[in-house]
Amino acid sequence: MPGFGADLLTNYHLPVPGVKGQSRFFEAEKVLSTDAQGHFISPPGFACYGFYHSHPLNFAEIKGYFTDWSKEDAVTALSFFSPGDIAFTIQDNFFTSVHYLSGLNGSLIKYVSSGSKEESEYYPKLTNLTDPNTPYPVKKMQDYILKVASIGQLTVLQTSEIWGGKVGKVDQSFRIYSSQAQLDVSEKVLKIPAYSQVYSSLNAVLRYMRQRVLSISEHQYGLILKHKTKNEFVITEPVVGKDFMSPMDHIFEKHSADAFAYYMDPDFSILGIYYGCATYYDPSQVPADGQRIFKSFIPPEPMAGALSMARMARSNPQAPALPIFIATRDGALVQYTSLLSAEEGKYLALAAGSQALQMARDVLAGHVSPAEYIRGLARAGELTVLYGSDLWGPPGPLNGQWKAYRKFQRRTHSPLFKSADDAARYAHKKMKRRHAAVSGGLI
């Protein structure tokens, strides 16, 4: 399976769509044009910020070719720059010094060429790889990674077990992972989740999560984790487009058949669950009335899955259920905290003689309006608006009398003007005596 590659253009950082390669190496010439001297040419109006590419999943091929490599060396090589990748970045650092690698296990790393003397001296060892008289420059992946980190800037942007669950600059303390460690590695797809960067507060990680999920059009979910002894917070990368049947299985690898036997970073615990609403819905899955409200909250089926997950993932049976953070498409962020009440049971109940959720049927059929569905949750548990919107209203707790758009004020329009300047003069006249607060609007 070939890898993919492309480049990033600056002038509002724009990723060029990836190109599927036909070889085992990233061929930048398939992404960018070159001049008569073979130098790359940036598209008009843009400057190339960096290249990015991926590697094929060829574990067996690597093990067969490098017979003296350990399993750890071969797995790590799949998610690290090859000598040819580093040589290419050094050789063309006058054009761009940045190169990204999308790893097979969710990791994303970056190498920035330094142009240093040490880098220039190492470059010859990375070239002439087809010469049978030239030894391959990598004997041990750990030594190779430490060397690359010493001659340029090597950074982990999204982590995995290979990088010890850490993000940031790779330094000389790096050690290759051990397959005997708690986070074991599959020889095929590695299902250890990628994490966000570390944030120092819950508010900060929620802001990042909200921005992250709004960049994806499908519904998605993930976990918010907190360090057990420090104020450090991360989220798992979103699981996109999957249902809530065994949601933890889509995030973590299991190490046994027990109900909650997952490989997790021992330094972190689960603080909460997040859900991002979809942009588009199948019309057959949207009720006839209250469609805007329905699309601005988590539907009944994923809500039932999130509630079950919030109960199951508690630190102990006496602990409170985990909060659920819901990022809506109208910009709001709503938190639901289960009180394990009897009234909440109707949000988990199945229809008689069926595996279908009764609440989902009732909402779709119009027996329960989307607004009443939300009000019922406000009565069953604690529903709080963290980021407000026109539909949800300002931040604060909600109760069983909630109504959409309750505090929405419709914007009034001025008379029509022939020019924008005249409209601005009108607004200026309206505002000139309002000095107690900032005023503003839209022309």
Steps between C-alpha positions, in 0.01 A plus 500: 500500500658830396523802724345840448670838477435867437608845611370785714470846351517823697268795434247361746656156549343285231565124476527379142301174458714190547631303206506123517850386412581201283836431664635441847629857519341842516538663158467874546520556123147358474376779726695804380640611166873555452702740288774414248750454784269262686411753769145497636261779402232627739155571351438868421398695809626237744819396674557136587511461879572128514445153358297223659473132417422156641661156488344175376409227748777256404608353835568154356710644218710704742556201731594283201753754370651607832529160660711626791242761601277436800123517477519836680744634238273393213181640654673829585639528145145500362429825685833677460684678220714271286860603425379603155234727655756677718747527210226654283416758768865595548566518127203729431501709817560814291149445359336388826658360814184337638378143448210321670446124525156349561563179693297181466403497867351849527827682562598819318861619514692790351866547406645846439839508329749715692756556225767428761849365448396178677213455258728555199748245633227241553345554156745279302414203722134538406561491123629238253263251661488291183878445501560145629836612637336769715370362830144593592529789746253359754611217727272583793196726469563656841849612399370629166217702661737650758739597220224667297379683812853629561562646151160668447174564680285189544153552648207272582169675423266206559634220711483123534663229708812527282552850638409408855169684483686831491479797267761768441867509409683167496823521701778263596288338771300314233498121536338254264183342636497149644247243377493368857371833628136557586429656160572210269521533124327310223702404195219641287271786597591663832185604687659708772325838472666823400467783751486875472774717640496550876294788643530651847127534573167339420377821336800504267458139388125557450575798275734283295247214487226735384716634218615149408156344466353796311760442227344157425156470339410151632394421854789400723595423856799450725627531856646777713783376719665664803841425651458333839738734683534810280273757337556352156214421262483333159231363272512187292474566128134484386345171396317612185178358360486197732194403703501468879501122504803417717642854463806431718606231252532770233737700723715251694642155439384228740746271676241244616133412460401678823245782469744785565839344421656771283856613448510854637773740596552422873565869578160615373140431598177562309345835595215513250352411162459739208266485202497713186172535311488428128447768237278287276229250590310237307156662452335173603672526840378853580156571651255709300474773765778670698768407249731788589490406869551132420808576289644721774530225762611140535234260359340239729703197385849646550373663821404157632845370406668798669291449815597132517863593443483772768384240750731220393820710494465626858806450720289289741131404543447771765652779287275742308441442131738673260381829349410507130608807302297562184632736231210616282509630144364839602812559711367408843670266745260320734592280796276221627578334832304189590358476851420131445133586552204276430369755247818457299406137444257591221797628297654153515188285464451278195168467321297196601613189316768694311863607516402850387507789746150608601596867541646508147171362365293749699700803387505393135126430501422835664365353826780685684611833354873576479446782753325265745776243447746765620277621786465141622878470523512828695258345751675162511852636553697824482503680166723807473589734213876570505516692170177670400326549166181658371317168533642394838518840662779633725726280717337358811291208631182391321180375657190310397341817360775567244393648166711551191576860403350625827747789535562551132462858385427542131732746333321804360598644163555861409353669193666412169790713373660532159855468636677327789646834606151645543401199708809553716411866548152396616647250748750760619219742571316233698806413708653839565323550836559143623824524694427266790577181306633371169244511220517329165316334219519382144464691175 
